[in-house]
């Protein structure tokens, strides 16, 4: 009888101990707080760069399955992957051309004032060299040209073709710059001093006619002076030019006025030319 009671007491104590151990294990498992095992890196994205960012989200769900003497815990993990693509349009910037350049040009030239009374419109050719520094609105240019005019019929008996050669040192001011159709374009003003050689030009000083050093008295046309003569003057005008790569095409007109032997002589060339940097 004593042995049976002892066995019952030992079995009861063992069952009580097992229940207490299961309760402690269950309490420790359910009190666990979810934590992130990886820090999410954050950095500035570059234009046009494809960033692959992996966000890991841990979702914990604790399922407790109670069996005599056993506890099972199930943990569920979800991973989210996101790809961000950023595209930034970079505006096209045209390469600016400047510095030393040279060019050639040709076109019609018109005599003005009294010069127009004796000669018809003619033609001109010229060459030039200049500098347009980058980052500035000014430049400088040296040009040389040759002009030729045919006289009207009433002076043809005493005059051959009028001829003018000139060398000009000019300042250049770039006023407006544009970029139509991905090309360079600018409007500019130009002017400076001019040294001139000329011959066979009929001058009219308030009715007093002369060619070179020869004066025509009483309104009669006498023999002309066929020699070359020199004079100083100025030129002033403007133009427009269009550029692509290292080539510019320009259209320009300038009024040129210089001192003849007895009067001022004026003419206006219109030049279409090409220049290269």
C-alpha positions as CSV (number, residue, x, y, z in Angstrom):
1,X,0.0,0.0,0.0
2,X,2.8,2.4,0.9
3,X,4.6,1.7,-2.4
4,X,1.6,2.5,-4.5
5,X,1.0,5.8,-2.8
6,X,4.7,6.7,-3.2
7,X,4.5,6.0,-7.0
8,X,1.4,8.2,-7.4
9,X,3.1,11.1,-5.6
10,X,6.3,10.8,-7.8
11,X,4.2,10.7,-11.0
12,X,2.2,13.8,-9.9
13,X,5.4,15.7,-9.2
14,X,6.9,14.9,-12.6
15,X,3.8,16.0,-14.4
16,X,3.7,19.3,-12.5
17,X,7.4,19.9,-13.3
18,X,6.8,19.3,-17.0
19,X,3.8,21.8,-17.1
20,X,5.9,24.5,-15.4
21,X,8.8,24.1,-17.9
22,X,6.4,24.3,-20.9
23,X,4.8,27.5,-19.4
24,X,8.2,29.1,-19.0
25,X,9.3,28.2,-22.6
26,X,6.0,29.6,-24.0
27,X,6.3,32.9,-22.1
28,X,9.9,33.4,-23.3
29,X,9.0,32.7,-27.0
30,X,5.9,35.0,-27.1
31,X,7.8,37.9,-25.6
32,X,10.4,38.1,-28.4
33,X,10.1,41.5,-30.3
34,X,10.8,41.5,-34.1
35,X,14.0,43.4,-35.1
36,X,15.5,44.3,-38.5
37,X,18.7,42.3,-39.3
38,X,19.9,44.7,-42.1
39,X,20.1,48.5,-42.4
40,X,18.7,50.0,-45.6
41,X,21.5,52.1,-47.3
42,X,20.4,55.5,-48.7
43,X,22.5,57.5,-51.1
44,X,22.0,60.2,-53.8
45,X,21.4,58.9,-57.2
46,X,23.3,60.2,-60.2
47,X,21.4,61.4,-63.4
48,X,20.7,58.5,-65.7
49,X,21.8,55.9,-63.2
50,X,19.8,52.8,-62.5
51,X,19.6,52.1,-58.8
52,X,18.8,48.6,-57.5
53,X,17.5,48.8,-54.0
54,X,16.5,45.8,-52.0
55,X,14.1,46.5,-49.1
56,X,13.9,43.5,-46.7
57,X,10.8,43.5,-44.5
58,X,10.7,41.0,-41.7
59,X,7.3,40.0,-40.7
60,X,7.1,37.7,-37.6
61,X,4.2,35.5,-36.9
62,X,4.4,33.2,-34.0
63,X,2.3,30.1,-34.2
64,X,2.5,27.9,-31.1
65,X,1.6,24.3,-31.3
66,X,1.2,22.8,-28.0
67,X,2.0,19.1,-27.6
68,X,2.9,17.4,-24.4
69,X,6.4,18.5,-23.8
70,X,6.9,20.4,-27.2
71,X,6.5,23.9,-28.6
72,X,6.9,24.7,-32.4
73,X,7.4,28.4,-33.6
74,X,7.1,29.3,-37.3
75,X,8.7,32.6,-38.6
76,X,7.6,34.1,-42.0
77,X,10.0,36.5,-43.9
78,X,9.0,38.7,-46.9
79,X,11.6,40.3,-49.3
80,X,10.6,43.3,-51.5
81,X,12.9,44.3,-54.5
82,X,12.4,47.7,-56.2
83,X,14.3,49.1,-59.2
84,X,14.2,52.9,-59.7
85,X,15.4,54.4,-63.0
86,X,16.0,58.2,-63.2
87,X,16.6,59.9,-66.6
88,X,17.7,63.5,-66.8
89,X,17.7,65.3,-70.1
90,X,21.0,67.2,-70.5
91,X,20.7,70.3,-72.8
92,X,22.9,70.4,-75.8
93,X,25.6,73.1,-75.5
94,X,27.2,74.2,-78.8
95,X,31.0,74.6,-78.8
96,X,31.9,78.2,-79.1
97,X,34.5,79.1,-81.6
98,X,36.8,82.1,-81.2
99,X,40.3,83.4,-81.6
100,X,42.3,84.1,-84.7
101,X,40.5,83.8,-88.1
102,X,41.0,84.7,-91.7
103,X,38.6,85.0,-94.7
104,X,37.8,86.2,-98.2
105,X,34.8,87.9,-99.7
106,X,33.4,89.7,-102.8
107,X,30.4,91.6,-103.9
108,X,29.0,94.7,-105.5
109,X,30.0,98.2,-104.5
110,X,28.0,101.5,-105.1
111,X,29.5,104.9,-105.6
112,X,27.6,107.6,-103.6
113,X,27.1,111.4,-103.8
114,X,29.1,113.1,-106.5
115,X,31.0,109.9,-107.2
116,X,27.8,108.4,-108.5
117,X,27.4,111.2,-111.1
118,X,30.5,110.0,-113.0
119,X,30.6,106.2,-112.3
120,X,28.4,103.2,-112.3
121,X,28.2,100.5,-109.6
122,X,31.2,98.2,-109.6
123,X,32.6,95.2,-107.8
124,X,34.9,94.5,-104.9
125,X,37.1,91.7,-103.6
126,X,38.8,91.6,-100.2
127,X,40.8,89.5,-97.8
128,X,40.8,89.8,-94.0
129,X,42.3,88.6,-90.8
130,X,40.9,89.1,-87.3
131,X,40.5,88.0,-83.8
132,X,37.3,87.3,-81.8
133,X,38.4,86.4,-78.3
134,X,36.1,83.9,-76.5
135,X,34.2,85.3,-73.6
136,X,34.2,88.9,-74.8
137,X,31.9,91.0,-77.0
138,X,34.6,92.8,-78.9
139,X,37.2,91.9,-81.6
140,X,39.6,93.4,-84.1
141,X,40.1,93.0,-87.8
142,X,42.5,94.0,-90.6
143,X,41.2,93.9,-94.1
144,X,42.4,94.9,-97.6
145,X,40.3,95.3,-100.7
146,X,40.2,96.3,-104.4
147,X,37.2,98.2,-106.0
148,X,36.6,98.9,-109.7
149,X,33.9,101.1,-111.4
150,X,33.0,101.8,-115.0
151,X,32.4,105.5,-115.9
152,X,29.2,106.9,-117.4
153,X,29.2,107.5,-121.1
154,X,29.5,111.3,-120.8
155,X,32.9,111.1,-119.1
156,X,34.2,108.0,-120.9
157,X,36.2,110.1,-123.5
158,X,38.6,111.3,-120.7
159,X,38.2,108.6,-117.9
160,X,39.1,105.0,-117.7
161,X,37.7,102.7,-115.0
162,X,37.9,104.2,-111.5
163,X,40.0,102.1,-109.1
164,X,40.2,102.1,-105.4
165,X,42.5,100.1,-103.1
166,X,42.2,100.3,-99.4
167,X,43.5,98.9,-96.1
168,X,41.3,99.1,-93.0
169,X,42.0,98.5,-89.3
170,X,38.6,98.0,-87.6
171,X,37.1,97.3,-84.2
172,X,34.3,94.7,-84.1
173,X,31.4,94.6,-81.6
174,X,29.3,91.5,-81.4
175,X,25.8,92.7,-80.5
176,X,23.4,89.8,-80.6
177,X,24.2,86.0,-80.5
178,X,21.7,83.4,-81.4
179,X,21.7,79.6,-81.9
180,X,19.0,78.7,-84.5
181,X,18.8,75.1,-85.7
182,X,21.9,74.2,-83.6
183,X,24.0,76.7,-85.5
184,X,25.8,79.9,-84.4
185,X,24.5,83.3,-85.5
186,X,25.4,86.8,-84.5
187,X,24.9,90.4,-85.6
188,X,27.8,92.7,-85.3
189,X,28.9,96.3,-85.9
190,X,32.3,97.3,-87.3
191,X,34.2,100.4,-88.0
192,X,37.7,102.0,-88.1
193,X,40.3,103.9,-90.1
194,X,41.0,103.4,-93.8
195,X,44.0,104.2,-95.9
196,X,43.2,104.5,-99.6
197,X,44.9,104.6,-103.0
198,X,42.7,105.7,-105.9
199,X,42.8,106.9,-109.5
200,X,40.6,108.0,-112.4
201,X,37.9,109.5,-110.2
202,X,36.1,112.6,-111.3
203,X,35.7,115.0,-108.3
204,X,33.1,117.8,-108.2
205,X,33.8,120.6,-105.7
206,X,30.6,122.7,-106.0
207,X,30.8,122.7,-109.8
208,X,34.6,122.7,-110.0
209,X,35.5,119.5,-111.8
210,X,38.9,117.7,-111.5
211,X,40.6,114.4,-111.9
212,X,43.6,114.0,-109.6
213,X,45.6,117.2,-109.9
214,X,44.1,118.3,-113.2
215,X,41.3,121.0,-112.9
216,X,38.7,121.4,-115.6
217,X,38.1,125.1,-116.1
218,X,34.9,126.7,-117.3
219,X,33.1,123.3,-117.1
220,X,35.1,121.8,-119.9
221,X,36.5,118.3,-119.7
222,X,40.2,118.4,-120.3
223,X,42.9,115.7,-120.0
224,X,42.6,113.6,-116.8
225,X,45.4,112.9,-114.3
226,X,46.1,109.1,-114.7
227,X,48.3,108.8,-111.6
228,X,47.6,107.1,-108.3
229,X,46.8,109.3,-105.3
230,X,46.5,108.6,-101.6
231,X,44.0,109.6,-98.9
232,X,42.8,108.8,-95.4
233,X,39.3,108.2,-94.2
234,X,37.0,105.9,-92.2
235,X,34.6,103.1,-92.6
236,X,31.5,102.2,-90.6
237,X,28.9,99.5,-91.0
238,X,27.7,96.1,-89.8
239,X,26.9,92.6,-90.7
240,X,25.5,89.2,-89.8
241,X,27.3,85.8,-89.8
242,X,26.3,82.2,-89.5
243,X,28.7,79.5,-88.3
244,X,29.0,75.8,-88.2
245,X,32.1,73.9,-86.9
246,X,35.0,76.2,-87.7
247,X,33.5,78.0,-90.7
248,X,31.5,81.3,-90.8
249,X,29.5,82.8,-93.6
250,X,29.0,86.5,-93.3
251,X,27.1,89.3,-95.1
252,X,28.4,92.8,-94.5
253,X,28.1,96.4,-95.7
254,X,30.2,99.4,-94.8
255,X,30.2,103.1,-95.8
256,X,33.7,104.1,-96.7
257,X,34.6,107.8,-96.9
258,X,38.0,109.2,-97.7
259,X,39.7,112.5,-98.7
260,X,40.4,112.8,-102.4
261,X,42.5,115.5,-104.0
262,X,39.8,118.2,-103.7
263,X,36.7,116.6,-102.2
264,X,35.5,113.7,-100.1
265,X,34.8,110.4,-102.0
266,X,32.3,107.9,-100.7
267,X,31.3,104.4,-101.7
268,X,29.4,101.5,-100.1
269,X,30.6,97.9,-100.7
270,X,28.3,94.9,-99.9
271,X,30.4,91.8,-99.2
272,X,29.4,88.1,-99.0
273,X,32.3,86.1,-97.6
274,X,33.6,83.1,-95.7
275,X,35.9,83.0,-92.7
276,X,37.7,80.2,-90.9
277,X,38.9,79.8,-87.3
